Amino acid sequence: MTVVRSVVLFVLAAVLEIGGAWLVWQGVREHRGWAWIGFGVLTLGAYGFVATLQQDPHFGRILAAYGGVFVAGSLAWGMVMDGYRPDRYDVLGALVCLAGVAVIMYAPRGH
């Protein structure tokens, strides 16, 4: 259950961080206004709190692993929200990143 909880937290963190950044992007680059920017900033702040809910006590490990989730999540977000179509190298890179997440977070450790 610990792995499932961790994965759920990583997915939630990705939605908040990527979504928040996308909202800021929309507010600035697509001229949607300050409300979009403000909501994006709040959403990005919420991401920071979600990251603290991971069970592992090591900040560096959590953020390093989350980096892989962010890569894959960003490609998925672009597909859903912007119609982006990743090529095979995007997909391969995302899979490599997710494999790194698995090694960093879920490899058996002797402690």
C-alpha positions in Angstrom: 0.0 0.0 0.0 2.9 2.3 0.6 3.9 2.2 -3.1 0.4 2.9 -4.2 0.1 5.9 -1.8 3.5 7.2 -3.1 2.4 6.9 -6.8 -0.9 8.7 -6.0 1.0 11.5 -4.4 3.4 11.7 -7.3 0.5 11.9 -9.8 -1.3 14.6 -7.6 2.0 16.6 -7.4 2.4 16.4 -11.2 -1.1 17.6 -11.8 -0.6 20.5 -9.4 2.8 21.5 -10.7 2.2 21.0 -14.4 -1.3 22.4 -14.1 -0.1 25.4 -12.2 2.7 26.1 -14.7 0.2 25.7 -17.6 -2.2 28.1 -16.0 0.6 30.7 -15.7 1.6 30.0 -19.3 -2.0 30.5 -20.4 -2.3 33.7 -18.4 0.9 35.2 -19.8 1.6 33.7 -23.2 -2.1 33.3 -24.3 -3.1 36.6 -22.7 -5.9 35.1 -20.5 -5.2 37.5 -17.6 -4.2 37.8 -14.0 -6.9 35.4 -12.7 -5.2 32.5 -14.6 -1.8 33.6 -13.4 -3.0 33.9 -9.8 -4.7 30.5 -9.8 -1.6 29.0 -11.4 0.6 30.4 -8.6 -1.7 29.0 -5.9 -1.7 25.7 -7.6 2.1 25.6 -7.8 2.1 26.4 -4.0 -0.2 23.4 -3.4 2.2 21.2 -5.3 4.9 22.1 -2.7 2.7 20.8 0.1 1.8 17.6 -1.6 5.5 16.7 -2.1 5.9 16.8 1.7 3.4 14.0 2.2 5.7 11.3 0.7 6.8 8.9 3.4 10.5 8.9 2.6 12.2 11.5 4.7 14.9 12.6 2.1 14.0 15.8 0.2 16.6 15.1 -2.4 15.3 11.6 -3.1 11.7 12.7 -3.4 12.5 15.6 -5.7 14.8 13.6 -7.9 12.2 10.9 -8.3 9.5 13.4 -8.9 11.6 14.8 -11.7 10.9 11.6 -13.7 7.2 11.9 -13.0 7.3 15.5 -14.1 8.9 14.6 -17.4 6.3 11.9 -18.3 3.5 14.0 -16.8 4.4 17.0 -18.9 4.2 15.0 -22.1 0.9 13.6 -21.1 -0.4 17.1 -20.1 0.7 18.4 -23.5 -1.2 15.6 -25.3 -4.4 16.2 -23.4 -4.5 19.9 -23.1 -2.6 21.1 -26.2 -2.9 18.3 -28.7 0.9 17.6 -28.6 1.9 14.3 -30.2 5.1 12.9 -28.7 7.4 11.1 -31.0 9.0 7.7 -30.2 12.0 9.4 -28.6 9.7 11.5 -26.3 8.0 8.3 -25.2 11.3 6.4 -24.8 12.7 9.2 -22.7 9.6 9.3 -20.5 9.9 5.6 -20.0 13.5 5.9 -19.0 12.6 8.6 -16.5 9.8 6.5 -15.0 12.3 3.5 -14.7 14.5 5.9 -12.8 11.7 6.9 -10.5 11.1 3.2 -9.7 14.8 2.6 -8.9 15.2 5.7 -6.8 12.0 5.3 -4.8 11.1 1.6 -4.7 14.3 -0.3 -4.8 14.8 -2.5 -1.7 17.2 -0.8 0.7 18.9 -2.4 3.7 17.7 0.1 6.3 
